[in-house]
Amino acid sequence: MNIGTDQPVYLDYAATTPVDERVLAVMLPYFTDFYGNPSSIHYFGQQAERALENARRVVAECLNARNDEIIFTACGTESDNLALRGVAFAQRKLKNANHILISPVEHHAVANTARQLAEEFGFEVEFLPVDEFGRVDPNDVTAMIRPETALVSVIYANNEIGTINPVSQIGLICHQKGIPFHTDAVQAAAHLPIDVQADLVDLLSVGGHKLYGPKGVGALYVRRGTPIMPVETGGKQEGGLRAGTQNVPYIVGMAEAFQLAQIERQSRAGQLVPLRDHLIERILAVVPRARLTGHPVERLPNHASFVFEKVDGNLLLMLLNEAGFACSSGSACKVGAPEPSEILTAIGLSRNWSLGSLRLTLGRQTTLEHVDRLINVLPSLVEKTRTLQVT
């Protein structure tokens, strides 16, 4: 699809992606022709069950996991919730473990779940330090793990600033200490090679709509033998960890999208990285008092994020929208918030800088023309924002 100069330009692929036409094509028959409940024993149920288990196999292959280690959920957020709550409660029951270790730059699906476990259920949540790029130092993980640690959770690649964490090093430390390690790979799975064996990950979350798949479906990898309790109870679907009739069309779509993302990963990165680097270089050159947020090298291939001094990020987003650009001020979940992002605060930015964040994420439909159009209008819009806002 080519977006003309009079049409809006979408630069918010970290928030969600359009469904790939190939993904939609494999989904459609499961709405109308193969509509059985996969728990039913008759012909129609058997058709649905075959599709379900084939999708499970595909997702497992993408992660280098066993088929029975894949649990289908309704989204990445549910996967994060099941991982944290399920393991925390199981570990407390098993060995009275009451300590949870996370980074301060987690998605809200992890951060708010951990906060509830602390406030409502008496767990102790401790935050790992991060550097100015939002990266966790594996040495800090070693130093802060305790015998009573129930779980460590560190985001694979940050949704707001794009930084990639040293997941395999953290996984090795947790493995040696016998502590379950969870990583939120909802952003990473679309762009990076994921190997739960090499990374020594025990639990890993994926969401379909970041992969050019449908919204409303996700998956959680749970390493065989990891202590975990179900959060949603009812029937025995998904190994007893996630009750409820499986959403077969969406699961089939997510599996296809994930497989395509892994097969086409290098070619997609080959398109995105030059555009990303061009965008970063030009914005830092033409916009006064601008900073890149996140790691300059160890970052997602489609992700460029900035802060501008003394700028209202939400006002800037509105001006960009009027000019025909769909962008984000950090996490999609943060738009409209009057306070600075916790992630930008965690990496040491002052309020004068952190309120002026802009996240630009590229996708398969993004062209050099789109990027250059943004670069041409952004300096004047930033200055207009500084003029309009009350300081």
BAZAVEX-488080 format. One line per field, with one value per residue (C-alpha): chain; residue number from 1; x, y, z. Coordinates in pm, whole numbers. Layout:
N
chain = [A | ...]
resi = [NUM | ...]
c1 = [X | ...]
c2 = [Y | ...]
c3 = [Z | ...]
# end
This chain:
391
chain = [A | A | A | A | A | A | A | A | A | A | A | A | A | A | A | A | A | A | A | A | A | A | A | A | A | A | A | A | A | A | A | A | A | A | A | A | A | A | A | A | A | A | A | A | A | A | A | A | A | A | A | A | A | A | A | A | A | A | A | A | A | A | A | A | A | A | A | A | A | A | A | A | A | A | A | A | A | A | A | A | A | A | A | A | A | A | A | A | A | A | A | A | A | A | A | A | A | A | A | A | A | A | A | A | A | A | A | A | A | A | A | A | A | A | A | A | A | A | A | A | A | A | A | A | A | A | A | A | A | A | A | A | A | A | A | A | A | A | A | A | A | A | A | A | A | A | A | A | A | A | A | A | A | A | A | A | A | A | A | A | A | A | A | A | A | A | A | A | A | A | A | A | A | A | A | A | A | A | A | A | A | A | A | A | A | A | A | A | A | A | A | A | A | A | A | A | A | A | A | A | A | A | A | A | A | A | A | A | A | A | A | A | A | A | A | A | A | A | A | A | A | A | A | A | A | A | A | A | A | A | A | A | A | A | A | A | A | A | A | A | A | A | A | A | A | A | A | A | A | A | A | A | A | A | A | A | A | A | A | A | A | A | A | A | A | A | A | A | A | A | A | A | A | A | A | A | A | A | A | A | A | A | A | A | A | A | A | A | A | A | A | A | A | A | A | A | A | A | A | A | A | A | A | A | A | A | A | A | A | A | A | A | A | A | A | A | A | A | A | A | A | A | A | A | A | A | A | A | A | A | A | A | A | A | A | A | A | A | A | A | A | A | A | A | A | A | A | A | A | A | A | A | A | A | A | A | A | A | A | A | A | A | A | A | A | A | A | A | A | A | A | A | A | A | A | A | A | A | A | A | A | A | A | A | A | A | A | A | A | A | A]
resi = [1 | 2 | 3 | 4 | 5 | 6 | 7 | 8 | 9 | 10 | 11 | 12 | 13 | 14 | 15 | 16 | 17 | 18 | 19 | 20 | 21 | 22 | 23 | 24 | 25 | 26 | 27 | 28 | 29 | 30 | 31 | 32 | 33 | 34 | 35 | 36 | 37 | 38 | 39 | 40 | 41 | 42 | 43 | 44 | 45 | 46 | 47 | 48 | 49 | 50 | 51 | 52 | 53 | 54 | 55 | 56 | 57 | 58 | 59 | 60 | 61 | 62 | 63 | 64 | 65 | 66 | 67 | 68 | 69 | 70 | 71 | 72 | 73 | 74 | 75 | 76 | 77 | 78 | 79 | 80 | 81 | 82 | 83 | 84 | 85 | 86 | 87 | 88 | 89 | 90 | 91 | 92 | 93 | 94 | 95 | 96 | 97 | 98 | 99 | 100 | 101 | 102 | 103 | 104 | 105 | 106 | 107 | 108 | 109 | 110 | 111 | 112 | 113 | 114 | 115 | 116 | 117 | 118 | 119 | 120 | 121 | 122 | 123 | 124 | 125 | 126 | 127 | 128 | 129 | 130 | 131 | 132 | 133 | 134 | 135 | 136 | 137 | 138 | 139 | 140 | 141 | 142 | 143 | 144 | 145 | 146 | 147 | 148 | 149 | 150 | 151 | 152 | 153 | 154 | 155 | 156 | 157 | 158 | 159 | 160 | 161 | 162 | 163 | 164 | 165 | 166 | 167 | 168 | 169 | 170 | 171 | 172 | 173 | 174 | 175 | 176 | 177 | 178 | 179 | 180 | 181 | 182 | 183 | 184 | 185 | 186 | 187 | 188 | 189 | 190 | 191 | 192 | 193 | 194 | 195 | 196 | 197 | 198 | 199 | 200 | 201 | 202 | 203 | 204 | 205 | 206 | 207 | 208 | 209 | 210 | 211 | 212 | 213 | 214 | 215 | 216 | 217 | 218 | 219 | 220 | 221 | 222 | 223 | 224 | 225 | 226 | 227 | 228 | 229 | 230 | 231 | 232 | 233 | 234 | 235 | 236 | 237 | 238 | 239 | 240 | 241 | 242 | 243 | 244 | 245 | 246 | 247 | 248 | 249 | 250 | 251 | 252 | 253 | 254 | 255 | 256 | 257 | 258 | 259 | 260 | 261 | 262 | 263 | 264 | 265 | 266 | 267 | 268 | 269 | 270 | 271 | 272 | 273 | 274 | 275 | 276 | 277 | 278 | 279 | 280 | 281 | 282 | 283 | 284 | 285 | 286 | 287 | 288 | 289 | 290 | 291 | 292 | 293 | 294 | 295 | 296 | 297 | 298 | 299 | 300 | 301 | 302 | 303 | 304 | 305 | 306 | 307 | 308 | 309 | 310 | 311 | 312 | 313 | 314 | 315 | 316 | 317 | 318 | 319 | 320 | 321 | 322 | 323 | 324 | 325 | 326 | 327 | 328 | 329 | 330 | 331 | 332 | 333 | 334 | 335 | 336 | 337 | 338 | 339 | 340 | 341 | 342 | 343 | 344 | 345 | 346 | 347 | 348 | 349 | 350 | 351 | 352 | 353 | 354 | 355 | 356 | 357 | 358 | 359 | 360 | 361 | 362 | 363 | 364 | 365 | 366 | 367 | 368 | 369 | 370 | 371 | 372 | 373 | 374 | 375 | 376 | 377 | 378 | 379 | 380 | 381 | 382 | 383 | 384 | 385 | 386 | 387 | 388 | 389 | 390 | 391]
c1 = [0 | 140 | 20 | -13 | 102 | -256 | -313 | -209 | 117 | 114 | 427 | 293 | 364 | 473 | 114 | -39 | 6 | -234 | -324 | -114 | -331 | -176 | -269 | -628 | -653 | -566 | -801 | -1119 | -1216 | -1219 | -1498 | -1738 | -1631 | -1427 | -1616 | -1625 | -1531 | -1187 | -1301 | -1580 | -1514 | -1715 | -1591 | -1628 | -1445 | -1168 | -1115 | -1080 | -853 | -621 | -594 | -533 | -258 | -94 | -84 | 67 | 336 | 414 | 448 | 663 | 894 | 928 | 1044 | 1244 | 1007 | 799 | 440 | 304 | 491 | 272 | -37 | -273 | -419 | -624 | -328 | 25 | -111 | -290 | 27 | 224 | -45 | -50 | 328 | 368 | 64 | 78 | 444 | 436 | 151 | 295 | 638 | 495 | 298 | 593 | 878 | 738 | 911 | 782 | 1029 | 973 | 1248 | 1155 | 1302 | 1156 | 1108 | 852 | 527 | 230 | 112 | 410 | 461 | 99 | 63 | 372 | 237 | -92 | 94 | 276 | -16 | -289 | -110 | 194 | 474 | 790 | 868 | 1218 | 1338 | 1661 | 1868 | 1885 | 2142 | 2073 | 1958 | 1712 | 1926 | 1955 | 2307 | 2321 | 2558 | 2276 | 2053 | 2319 | 2354 | 1981 | 1849 | 1771 | 1684 | 1323 | 1302 | 994 | 1045 | 1260 | 1094 | 1288 | 1144 | 1312 | 1288 | 1131 | 807 | 872 | 1243 | 1331 | 1623 | 1707 | 1807 | 2081 | 1817 | 2042 | 2286 | 2003 | 1853 | 2180 | 2202 | 1845 | 1898 | 2207 | 2018 | 1710 | 1480 | 1209 | 1283 | 1006 | 1050 | 788 | 876 | 562 | 766 | 1071 | 898 | 813 | 1175 | 1429 | 1528 | 1371 | 1517 | 1398 | 1662 | 1956 | 1819 | 1736 | 1396 | 1132 | 833 | 792 | 496 | 389 | 99 | -55 | -126 | 238 | 322 | 80 | -164 | -507 | -577 | -723 | -482 | -149 | 67 | 272 | 565 | 599 | 904 | 806 | 838 | 805 | 582 | 270 | -92 | -385 | -524 | -839 | -1016 | -1289 | -1234 | -911 | -814 | -449 | -310 | -539 | -366 | -614 | -977 | -1219 | -1293 | -995 | -1031 | -928 | -937 | -723 | -482 | -437 | -376 | -121 | 72 | 86 | 193 | 466 | 597 | 607 | 782 | 1056 | 1094 | 1106 | 1291 | 1615 | 1452 | 1220 | 1514 | 1701 | 1421 | 1362 | 1709 | 1823 | 1495 | 1525 | 1886 | 1806 | 1517 | 1731 | 2021 | 1808 | 1583 | 1882 | 2037 | 1737 | 1542 | 1705 | 1727 | 1645 | 1776 | 1749 | 1607 | 1709 | 2027 | 2185 | 2273 | 2100 | 1751 | 1461 | 1516 | 1197 | 1214 | 1315 | 1227 | 1314 | 1261 | 1249 | 1328 | 1035 | 780 | 433 | 442 | 64 | 30 | 300 | 107 | -207 | -15 | 142 | -200 | -335 | -37 | -117 | 115 | 6 | 273 | 293 | 427 | 600 | 376 | 29 | -98 | 61 | -101 | -292 | -113 | -18 | 286 | 619 | 654 | 795 | 1038 | 1180 | 1207 | 1385 | 1656 | 1724 | 1550 | 1422 | 1061 | 1160 | 1276 | 1059 | 727 | 833 | 861 | 793 | 796 | 820 | 793 | 817 | 660 | 638 | 438 | 679 | 877 | 1160 | 904 | 700 | 1008 | 1129 | 784 | 791 | 1145 | 1041 | 753 | 877 | 1113 | 840 | 586 | 825 | 888 | 516 | 458 | 718 | 550 | 194 | 246 | 256 | 601]
c2 = [0 | 340 | 636 | 948 | 1292 | 1390 | 1088 | 1050 | 873 | 601 | 599 | 412 | 47 | -19 | 54 | -183 | -308 | -366 | -730 | -878 | -986 | -1334 | -1360 | -1256 | -1515 | -1805 | -1677 | -1637 | -2005 | -2050 | -1796 | -1965 | -2312 | -2466 | -2314 | -2605 | -2587 | -2752 | -2923 | -3107 | -3467 | -3462 | -3388 | -3010 | -3002 | -3219 | -2976 | -2686 | -2884 | -2970 | -2601 | -2510 | -2766 | -2678 | -2314 | -2424 | -2614 | -2311 | -2076 | -2333 | -2360 | -1980 | -1983 | -2310 | -2453 | -2767 | -2764 | -2827 | -2524 | -2278 | -2136 | -1925 | -1613 | -1311 | -1070 | -992 | -825 | -1142 | -1340 | -1105 | -1129 | -1508 | -1526 | -1294 | -1390 | -1758 | -1801 | -1569 | -1758 | -2098 | -2007 | -1873 | -2194 | -2413 | -2253 | -1943 | -1720 | -1366 | -1148 | -1030 | -860 | -646 | -352 | 0 | 17 | -262 | -230 | -157 | -515 | -624 | -315 | -282 | -656 | -651 | -345 | -522 | -831 | -603 | -388 | -650 | -980 | -889 | -965 | -755 | -600 | -467 | -273 | -346 | -38 | 65 | 281 | 597 | 381 | 176 | -140 | -378 | -481 | -859 | -802 | -625 | -927 | -1146 | -909 | -866 | -1222 | -1377 | -1727 | -1606 | -1457 | -1599 | -1453 | -1218 | -1027 | -806 | -672 | -807 | -484 | -170 | -51 | 317 | 371 | 66 | -58 | -429 | -594 | -861 | -1129 | -1432 | -1314 | -1252 | -1588 | -1766 | -1601 | -1694 | -2049 | -2092 | -1959 | -2174 | -1870 | -1855 | -1583 | -1410 | -1167 | -955 | -1005 | -844 | -581 | -799 | -1096 | -896 | -798 | -1014 | -1382 | -1544 | -1867 | -1962 | -2236 | -2013 | -1732 | -1967 | -1801 | -1979 | -1766 | -1538 | -1324 | -1255 | -1051 | -1102 | -743 | -630 | -894 | -789 | -1032 | -973 | -794 | -999 | -1292 | -1368 | -1651 | -1735 | -1973 | -2165 | -2390 | -2743 | -2784 | -2414 | -2372 | -2180 | -2156 | -2071 | -1721 | -1790 | -2106 | -2314 | -2587 | -2770 | -2583 | -2482 | -2741 | -2621 | -2282 | -2076 | -2184 | -2087 | -2186 | -2099 | -1826 | -2048 | -1791 | -1544 | -1812 | -1935 | -1575 | -1504 | -1821 | -1728 | -1371 | -1490 | -1738 | -1470 | -1229 | -1480 | -1592 | -1232 | -1087 | -1004 | -856 | -643 | -522 | -442 | -205 | -58 | 3 | 252 | 443 | 442 | 563 | 834 | 952 | 966 | 1142 | 1410 | 1485 | 1531 | 1759 | 1981 | 2002 | 2218 | 2078 | 1723 | 1396 | 1035 | 809 | 447 | 274 | 415 | 66 | -204 | -99 | -234 | -196 | 7 | 226 | 593 | 783 | 1133 | 1395 | 1769 | 2018 | 2228 | 2068 | 1934 | 1592 | 1559 | 1899 | 1800 | 1481 | 1685 | 1917 | 1620 | 1461 | 1781 | 1775 | 1416 | 1206 | 936 | 913 | 838 | 1000 | 689 | 395 | 400 | 344 | 675 | 913 | 1182 | 1130 | 1462 | 1320 | 1215 | 856 | 629 | 493 | 834 | 919 | 588 | 671 | 1000 | 1261 | 1574 | 1689 | 1960 | 1687 | 1388 | 1563 | 1621 | 1264 | 1144 | 782 | 714 | 349 | 230 | -62 | -254 | 24 | 304 | 469 | 722 | 976 | 933 | 979 | 1286 | 1445 | 1415 | 1553 | 1855 | 1955 | 1846 | 2140 | 2400 | 2197 | 2156 | 2530 | 2601 | 2372 | 2562 | 2889 | 2778 | 2601 | 2771 | 2743]
c3 = [0 | -99 | 103 | -106 | 6 | 93 | 317 | 681 | 754 | 1018 | 1237 | 1539 | 1461 | 1821 | 1926 | 1672 | 1317 | 1027 | 969 | 690 | 395 | 411 | 777 | 711 | 435 | 666 | 936 | 733 | 692 | 1070 | 1108 | 866 | 750 | 1033 | 1325 | 1569 | 1935 | 1967 | 2288 | 2106 | 2002 | 1677 | 1325 | 1353 | 1684 | 1545 | 1256 | 1499 | 1728 | 1438 | 1350 | 1713 | 1760 | 1430 | 1540 | 1872 | 1682 | 1464 | 1762 | 1943 | 1643 | 1627 | 1991 | 1978 | 2239 | 2289 | 2166 | 2516 | 2649 | 2452 | 2625 | 2413 | 2577 | 2474 | 2446 | 2560 | 2872 | 2978 | 2912 | 3140 | 3408 | 3399 | 3415 | 3714 | 3920 | 3832 | 3921 | 4224 | 4390 | 4297 | 4432 | 4757 | 4805 | 4706 | 4900 | 5072 | 4814 | 4851 | 4657 | 4297 | 4097 | 3794 | 3605 | 3639 | 3260 | 3225 | 3032 | 3260 | 3211 | 3420 | 3639 | 3752 | 3808 | 4029 | 4210 | 4283 | 4407 | 4650 | 4762 | 4779 | 4837 | 5044 | 4799 | 4810 | 4472 | 4414 | 4110 | 3930 | 3837 | 3472 | 3295 | 3096 | 2805 | 3012 | 3014 | 3306 | 3409 | 3460 | 3754 | 3937 | 3884 | 4043 | 4337 | 4403 | 4370 | 4707 | 4824 | 4866 | 4513 | 4343 | 3996 | 3788 | 3502 | 3260 | 2935 | 2620 | 2418 | 2555 | 2398 | 2475 | 2405 | 2197 | 2407 | 2390 | 2718 | 2761 | 2808 | 2757 | 3025 | 3271 | 3182 | 3257 | 3599 | 3690 | 3561 | 3777 | 4079 | 4014 | 3984 | 3713 | 3459 | 3261 | 2975 | 2801 | 2432 | 2293 | 2103 | 2042 | 1877 | 1565 | 1498 | 1680 | 1672 | 1978 | 2117 | 2464 | 2490 | 2405 | 2621 | 2912 | 2947 | 3157 | 3058 | 2756 | 2646 | 2286 | 2146 | 1802 | 1699 | 1713 | 1448 | 1172 | 1328 | 1486 | 1811 | 2095 | 2094 | 2259 | 2382 | 2687 | 2671 | 3000 | 3029 | 3127 | 3503 | 3588 | 3896 | 3790 | 3901 | 3669 | 3705 | 3503 | 3615 | 3455 | 3198 | 3123 | 2809 | 2758 | 2992 | 3270 | 3282 | 3079 | 3088 | 2815 | 2456 | 2241 | 1978 | 1686 | 1400 | 1595 | 1715 | 1357 | 1249 | 1519 | 1438 | 1069 | 1153 | 1390 | 1135 | 863 | 1099 | 1169 | 804 | 678 | 976 | 799 | 490 | 705 | 914 | 594 | 500 | 846 | 989 | 720 | 754 | 1135 | 1127 | 873 | 1088 | 1402 | 1234 | 1069 | 1368 | 1598 | 1334 | 1257 | 1585 | 1854 | 2209 | 2105 | 2248 | 2141 | 2413 | 2441 | 2334 | 2016 | 1882 | 2090 | 1992 | 1788 | 1412 | 1360 | 1670 | 1702 | 2019 | 2132 | 2398 | 2332 | 2607 | 2731 | 2499 | 2583 | 2418 | 2396 | 2232 | 1985 | 1905 | 1833 | 1599 | 1424 | 1385 | 1228 | 992 | 891 | 1107 | 1353 | 1623 | 1994 | 2307 | 2435 | 2525 | 2373 | 2727 | 2838 | 2591 | 2777 | 3106 | 3270 | 3447 | 3292 | 3181 | 3452 | 3194 | 3108 | 3476 | 3541 | 3286 | 3464 | 3251 | 3424 | 3394 | 3144 | 2908 | 2992 | 2928 | 2567 | 2440 | 2087 | 1969 | 1596 | 1497 | 1140 | 959 | 635 | 466 | 570 | 289 | 272 | 148 | 467 | 684 | 496 | 509 | 887 | 910 | 704 | 934 | 1277 | 1357 | 1306 | 1503 | 1797 | 1801 | 1774 | 2073 | 2274 | 2183 | 2260 | 2588 | 2925 | 3082]
# end
